[in-house]
Amino acid sequence: MIDKIKATAAFLKEKTQSEPLVGIILGSGLGGLVDSIDIKHSFHYNEIPDFPISTVEGHQGKLIFGILEGKNIVAMQGRFHYYEGYSMQQVTFPVRVLKMLGIKYLFLSNAAGGLNPAFEVGDLMIIKDQINMFPENPLRGKNLDELGTRFPEMSEPFSKTLIARAKKIASENNIKFQTGTYVGSAGPTLETPAEYNMFRILGADSTGMSTVPEVIVARHMGIDCFAISVITNLAVIENYEKGATHDEVQNAAGKAQPKMTLIFRKLIKSID
């Protein structure tokens, strides 16, 4: 695995001569941030050695190098999911590669179901913590000592400094936001009412099928993380009738995208 990570990173370095400071992973219907990037290089995932291929509608499947708010960045326009049939090591392989390219910060977005009854469709939730309900951990197996310790500490999965800055940015720009805990599970089925209820009892405010493995691997390598969930549907148990379709998820994410883009841009600008 470590040889593949190094080989893929070497391929991209040779092609781009780039040393990105920030990595960005954009989820369902949230790829529009790319329009704000001064793009220098762009690769379809199938052009990159050992990269998985994104199979989900709404995920473009491109790796983009460029400048955003004066910073060198690399953005994944579309991510990989456990439910697509990939192993956890394949799902998180790109994060390993981004670390080898030099990133110190990882920004993530996702479309999520709202569990907190105070939430509304279209809300942005700044993620302060996460719960791993996937059937395995991406660090299972032989540890890659070159990348991180066997037992990484996870008391701060998301940077408190970046969260505080993001809250200030949102308030200054009159952007409504929530803060909460995200629970990630395997999918691809949306949750049953009982599962939604269980997640809420566990302390989760939003739920989805991504982000958690990527953050675990990022923190294993010492990368500071920041993430936002766009609440695309609600799962308030008392009024539960049906889950959202994938089209509804993408539409809600698309409407919230400009607000998330503004927060990401100004937060990236603030990084030294």
Secondary structure, 3 states (H helix, E strand, C coil): CHHHHHHHHHHHHHHHCCCCCEEEEECCCCHHHHHHCEEEEEEEHHHCCCCCCCCCCCCCCEEEEEEECCEEEEEEECCCCHHHCCCHHHHHHHHHHHHHHCCCEEEEEEEEEECCCCCCCCCEEEEEEEEECCCCCCCCCCCCCCCCCCCCCCCCCCCHHHHHHHHHHHHHCCCCEEEEEEEECCCCCCCCHHHHHHHHHHCCCEEECCCHHHHHHHHHCCCEEEEEEEEEEECCHHHCCCCCCHHHHHHHHHHHHHHHHHHHHHHHHHCC
